[in-house]
Amino acid sequence: MSYFLKIKFNVDLTLLSIAIIFPLVFSIRGSFRRREKALEHLSEFKSTLSTVKYYLLSKKELADLYKDDVDAILLDINTTVLEHLRTMNPSMTKVDASMDKVYQFVLKHESTITRQIREKTFRFMKDMHEAVENLNSIHIHRTPISLKAYCLIFIFIFPIIYAPEVIINVGNHQPQWIVYAIVLLTQFILVSLYNIQDQLEHPFDNVGIDDINLDNYRIDR
């Protein structure tokens, strides 16, 4: 279009880089931090599951009586939470019901489970609830949508503004394909950065190569 309309002008590309690159990099950094926080909360979630199991089965008589029941309850919690993270469903109904089974189990067997074990179990259940709520917050909330929309709009506008500048810098005596190649390469870089940010946005869906492998956080791995 710039060749057809004979549009040529000098523009300060510093302003364009601030308008596009800075918010794009800011979004990528925010998405990467969310991913790292998700890894921390997943590790805490799995470790609290194991700790609750150790406390509930800390005595031989308890292990003999309730090992299968405890294993089934904690595996159900583990599976339900990980499946919730894989889907786009924001409802926590199944997760809450699954985690409530620990409380119901302890109340049902309070005659054989000592007060000390119950208190320690509930203390670590508090940590588990906190880890799950943090994971759900990362799951349902995103980096600011308005910032992503702003970046996407400027990415589409950028070639229109950038092409006349490239034509001046390259000069009319150079082949036109050089201008097309420079503009396309620049646009490819911007779109690639945007796609990286978009894939990091949801670290649990197994779409991007940098997504979290949730199977590593199963207690029956």
JOGIWO-V258713 format. One record per backbone hydrogen bond with DSSP energy under -0.5 kcal/mol. CO is the residue of the C=O (numbers start at 1). NH is the residue of the N-H. If there is no record, write none. Layout:
co:nh
CO:NH
CO:NH
This chain:
co:nh
1:5
2:6
2:7
6:8
11:13
12:15
12:16
13:17
14:18
15:19
16:20
17:21
17:22
18:23
20:24
21:25
22:26
23:27
24:28
25:29
26:30
27:31
28:32
29:33
30:34
31:35
32:36
33:37
34:38
35:39
36:40
37:41
38:42
39:43
40:44
41:45
42:46
43:47
44:48
45:49
46:50
47:51
48:52
49:53
50:54
51:55
52:56
53:57
55:58
59:63
60:64
61:65
62:66
63:67
66:70
67:71
68:72
69:73
70:74
71:75
72:76
73:77
74:78
75:79
76:80
77:81
78:82
79:83
80:84
81:85
82:86
83:87
88:90
92:96
93:97
94:98
95:99
96:100
97:101
98:101
99:102
99:103
100:104
101:105
102:106
103:107
104:108
105:109
107:110
109:112
109:113
112:114
114:118
115:119
116:120
117:121
118:122
119:123
120:124
121:125
122:126
123:127
124:128
125:129
126:130
127:131
128:132
129:133
130:134
131:135
132:136
133:137
134:138
135:139
136:140
137:141
144:148
145:149
146:150
147:151
148:152
149:153
150:154
151:155
152:156
153:157
154:158
155:159
157:160
157:161
158:162
159:163
160:164
161:165
162:166
163:167
164:168
165:169
166:170
167:171
171:174
175:178
175:179
176:180
177:181
178:182
179:183
180:184
181:185
182:186
183:187
184:188
185:189
186:190
187:191
188:192
189:193
190:194
191:195
192:196
193:197
194:198
195:199
196:200
197:201
199:202
201:203
202:205
203:212
208:211
212:214
213:216
214:217
215:218
218:221
